[in-house]
């Protein structure tokens, strides 16, 4: 059982090991953290939260595992197509320089 678990998680870890490097190239630097966190979290919730219910429904209505396998294959195809539409962000332009806000006395504001 330990060997099977280890073999299963080699591929799983290899997949999630490249996710940060891959997605960091998709968003420009000023949106990188928000884009990655929102996109990844919403994708996980929308893609995984209802899967057990859908699989239970398919098993109940078809009385076979084939419906679940077709559903998993279809969702894999959706993931591949979505991945093909990702493009590397053009991060070559320098962000605008905004001067620090000033307080009434003419000193620059300090961040606490």
ABEGO torsion letter per residue (X at the ends): XAAAAAAAAAAAAAAAAAAAAAAAAABBAAAAAAAAAAAAAAAAAAAAAAAAAAAAAAAAAAGBAAAAAAAAAAAAAAAAAAAAABBBBBAABBBBBBBBBBBAAGBBBBBX
